[in-house]
Amino acid sequence: MRRGLRYVPVALLLVVILELAVFVGVGRAIGFGSAMLLVFAASLLGLVLLRREGMRAWRGFRAAAQAGQPPGERVTDGLVGLLGALLLAVPGLFSGVVGLVLLVPPVRRLARGGVRRAAERRVSSMTAGDLFGPRVVRVRQGAPQPADTAQTAQTGQPAPEPGRAIEGEIVEHRP
């Protein structure tokens, strides 16, 4: 994690340079006054959406908590919406376009899946289960390996047929 943090200043500098280049390009194409108006309008829209997305995320979290459901999906959806609105609120044309794209439902769904996978990699299986519910996996089993045969002998359950899908939940056991 800390190794990646050393690149943050360089990344921020590159984003600022990109924002300036996009602004100058758009300013030359439509005029600098129109470009400034566009940046102002995008930032204003971002501020309005920031409030709306924040309230929507909070309501989704509360509804999931009251229903006794894992809040992870609604929280990640809210985070993606808040990020999109925040990028719109930040003055800049490039960040505004990225923010708008994140608010489009199919892109938002893809981003939500990415946030979920990143969160599941960083937390334990038990915590991920609490956040997102039990994970269902599909496993295709081929011919049993020697370890599988020993495990089958221990559990007393026959090995499934080769090529047959097995569905189950990932559960982390702690001694």
N, C-alpha and C positions, 0 to 999 in steps of 0.2 A: 504494500500500500504506500509506504513512504517513498519508495523508489519512483512511483508515478507522480508524486507531488512535486518533484524537482522540475518537472516539465510544465507545470501550471503557468509560471510567468511567461515562458516562451509561447505557450498556447494562447494566453491572453493577448500577448503582443501581436501574434498572427491574426487573431480575431479582430483586433482593432484596425490593423492594416487592411484586412479584407473588408470590414465595414466602410472604411474611408474610400477604398477603391470602388466599391459598389455605389456609394453615395455620389462620388464624382462622376461615375459612368451614367447613373440615372439622372444626375443634375445636368449633364451635357445633353442627354437625350430629351428631357422634358422641361428643362429649366430648373435653376437652383431654388427659386421660390416655390415651385410645384413640388420639388423633391423635399423641401423643408416641411411643406404642408402634409405631404404623404407620411413623413416620419412622425410628425405631431399626431396625425389621425391614427396611425398604427399604435402609437404609445397610449393614446387615449382609449382606444379599443381594448388594448391589453390590460389597462387598469380596470376597466369595466368587467372584462372576462376574468381577471384575477379574483375579484370579489365573488363573482358568480361561481367559478370553479371551486373556490375555497369553501363556499357554503354547500355546494353540491357534494364535495368530498366529505365534509363533516357530516352531512345528513346520511350519506351512504354508510359511513363508518358506524354512526349511531344505530341505523336500521339493522345492520348486520349484527351489532353487539346485542341489541334488544331481541333479535330473533334467535340468538345463540349460534349464529353461523360464523365461520371464519371470516374476518374482515379483510384479508389480504387482497382479494381481487378488487374490491371497491377502493381500498387504500391505494393500490398501484394505479388504478384508473384515475383517481384523484390526483396522484402525484404527476402523472403524465399531463393531465389537463392543467395543473398549476404550472408545470414547466413551460408548456406551450403559451399560456397566458403571460407568464413572467418574461419569456423571450419576446413576446409582442410588446410588453410594457417598456422594455429596455429600448432606448432610442437607437435605432439602426434599421436599415432596410433588410440586410441579410438575416439578422436575428429575427426580425419580424416575419420574414417568409418561413423560416424554420419553425417559428412558433405557430404560424397558421397551419403549416403542414401537420404538426403534431396534434392539432385539434380536429383534423379530418378523421372521421370514425375508423376507416380501415387502417390508416397509419397509426392511429391511437391504439388500436387493438394489437398491432404488431409491436409497438413500443411497450405496451403493457406486458406482453409476453416476455420481452427482453428484460424488463425491470424485474419481473417475477423470477426468471431464470438466474439473474444476477443475485437477487436476494436469497434464493435457495442455495446458491453456491457459497454464500458468505455466512449462513447460519446453520445450526445443526438440523438434522432431519426432524427432530421433535419440535423445534421452534417453527420450522417451515410448515409442519403439519398443523400447528396451532394457528398460523397465519393464513394458510391457503387450503387447509383441509387435507385429508389423506391423499397421497399421490397414488394414482393407479398406473401400473406399468404393464406392458405386454412383453412377455419373454417367449422367444421361440427356442425350444430345446432340441438339440440334435441328439446324437448317440451319447449315452451317459459316459462321463469321464470317470476315472477311478475314484476321485473324491466324491462324485455324485453317487456312485454305487455305495460307498461307505455311509454317506449321509442317508440314503434310502434305507439301508439296513438299520440305521439308528432310529429313524422316525417310524419305520414299519409301513410307510406309505409307498405304494408302487410309483415308479417313475412314469411321468406322462409319456404318451406316444411321441415319437420323433416328429417334429414339425407342427405339433399342436400348440396353440397359444395358451399361455397360462396368465390369468389376470390375478393381481394381488395388490396389496398395499405395502409401501415401504415403511417399516417400523424399526426404530433404533432402540435396541435394548441396552440399558445401562446396568452394570452389575452392582 
